[in-house]
Amino acid sequence: MSHIEDRLRDLGFQLGPAKAPVANYLGCKRVGDVLYVSARVSELRGALGIDVTLEEGRLAARETVLVILAIVKDAVGDLDRIASVDKMIGFVHSGPGFTQQPQVIDGASDLLVALWGDRGRHARTATGVAQLPYGSAVQLEMTMSMHPEA
C-alpha cells in the first residue's frame, strides 16, 4: 500500500471504488506529467446557508475529494505517483447571502495538505453558484503533477 493511502488510513479514511464519468468525458487526463481531474459533485444535496450548514458543507467537500482521489488512483495506479496538488476549483451551491465558500472548500484542501504536506498546498478558487448538477452542495475539480517516469 502507498504512503498516501497509509496516511489516509491513519486519518480514518479509505478510498472507495472509482466512480465512472456520467457523460462523454474522462475522469482524468494525463498530459505529460500533468493530470487534469474532471469535476465531481458531492452526494450531499442542497444550498449552503439554506439546507446545508457550513460544517456539513466542509464534510461534503472532504468526501468529494476522496471520490476524486479514488479516480486518480484508478488512473495512475498509486497515489504516491502524485508529486503535487497544483490547483483546485471549488463551487459551492450557495443560498442568498452565504459568503463562506472558502471555509467550505477548506474541507477538501485541509485533507490534501494532511496527506501530501506542503506538496498538497495548491492554488484554489472557491466560488458560490446558484445551482450545481443534481442539486449537489459542492463540486470540485483538480490539477495535479506526477513524478516523471523513469
C-alpha positions in Angstrom: 0.0 0.0 0.0 1.2 3.5 -0.8 2.4 6.0 1.8 -0.5 8.3 0.9 -3.0 5.5 1.5 -1.3 4.7 4.8 -1.8 8.4 5.8 -5.5 8.2 4.7 -6.0 5.1 6.9 -4.2 6.8 9.8 -6.6 9.7 9.4 -9.6 7.3 9.5 -10.4 7.3 5.7 -10.2 4.8 2.9 -10.9 5.1 -0.8 -13.9 3.6 -2.3 -14.1 2.3 -5.9 -13.5 4.9 -8.6 -16.8 6.3 -10.0 -17.2 6.3 -13.8 -18.0 9.5 -15.6 -21.7 10.2 -16.0 -21.4 11.6 -19.6 -18.9 11.8 -22.5 -15.7 12.8 -20.7 -12.7 11.2 -19.0 -12.4 11.0 -15.2 -8.9 12.4 -15.6 -6.5 13.0 -18.4 -2.7 12.9 -18.3 -0.7 15.3 -20.5 3.0 14.8 -19.9 3.4 14.9 -16.1 0.2 16.9 -15.5 -3.0 15.2 -14.5 -6.3 17.1 -15.2 -9.1 15.6 -13.0 -12.7 16.2 -14.0 -15.1 17.8 -11.6 -17.1 15.6 -9.3 -20.1 16.6 -7.2 -20.9 15.8 -3.6 -23.5 13.3 -2.6 -24.9 16.0 -0.3 -27.7 17.9 -1.8 -28.9 21.4 -1.0 -27.7 25.0 -0.7 -25.3 26.3 1.9 -27.0 28.7 4.2 -30.4 27.3 3.5 -30.5 23.5 3.6 -26.9 22.8 4.5 -24.7 24.1 7.3 -21.1 25.2 7.0 -19.8 22.1 8.8 -22.0 19.8 6.6 -20.5 21.6 3.5 -16.9 21.1 4.8 -17.6 17.4 5.2 -19.1 17.2 1.7 -16.0 18.8 0.3 -13.8 16.3 2.1 -15.9 13.4 0.9 -15.8 14.7 -2.7 -12.0 15.0 -2.7 -11.9 11.3 -1.5 -14.0 10.4 -4.6 -11.6 12.3 -6.8 -8.6 10.6 -5.2 -10.2 7.2 -5.9 -10.5 8.2 -9.6 -6.8 9.4 -9.6 -5.6 6.1 -8.0 -7.6 4.1 -10.6 -6.0 6.2 -13.4 -2.4 6.2 -12.2 -2.2 3.1 -10.1 -0.7 4.6 -6.9 -1.2 7.9 -5.2 2.5 8.0 -4.4 3.0 8.8 -8.1 1.5 12.3 -7.4 4.2 14.8 -6.9 2.0 17.7 -6.0 -1.6 19.1 -5.9 -1.4 22.2 -8.1 -4.9 23.6 -8.3 -8.4 23.1 -7.1 -11.5 24.7 -8.3 -14.4 24.5 -5.9 -18.0 25.5 -6.5 -20.4 25.8 -3.6 -24.2 25.8 -4.1 -24.9 28.9 -2.1 -28.1 30.5 -0.8 -28.6 34.3 -0.8 -26.1 36.0 1.5 -23.9 32.9 2.0 -20.3 34.1 1.7 -18.2 31.3 3.4 -17.3 29.4 0.3 -13.6 29.3 1.2 -14.3 27.7 4.5 -16.4 25.0 2.8 -13.7 24.2 0.3 -11.2 24.1 3.2 -12.7 20.7 4.0 -11.0 19.3 0.8 -7.9 21.5 1.0 -7.1 20.5 4.6 -7.2 16.8 3.7 -4.9 17.3 0.8 -2.4 19.1 3.0 -2.7 16.4 5.6 -1.9 13.8 3.0 0.9 15.5 1.0 2.2 18.2 3.4 3.5 21.2 1.5 3.2 19.3 -1.8 -0.6 19.3 -1.1 -0.8 23.1 -0.9 -2.4 24.4 -4.1 -3.8 27.4 -5.9 -7.5 27.5 -5.5 -10.8 29.0 -6.5 -13.8 28.9 -4.2 -16.9 30.3 -5.8 -20.6 30.4 -4.9 -23.1 29.4 -7.5 -26.9 29.3 -7.7 -27.1 25.7 -8.7 -24.9 22.6 -9.3 -25.5 19.3 -11.2 -28.1 17.1 -9.4 -28.6 19.8 -6.8 -25.3 19.0 -5.1 -23.9 21.2 -2.4 -20.2 21.1 -3.6 -18.3 20.5 -6.9 -14.5 20.1 -7.1 -12.0 19.7 -9.9 -8.2 19.4 -9.6 -5.0 19.6 -11.4 -2.1 17.6 -10.1 1.5 16.9 -11.2 3.0 13.4 -11.3 6.6 12.4 -10.7 8.3 11.9 -14.0 8.5 8.3 -15.1 12.0 6.9 -15.0 
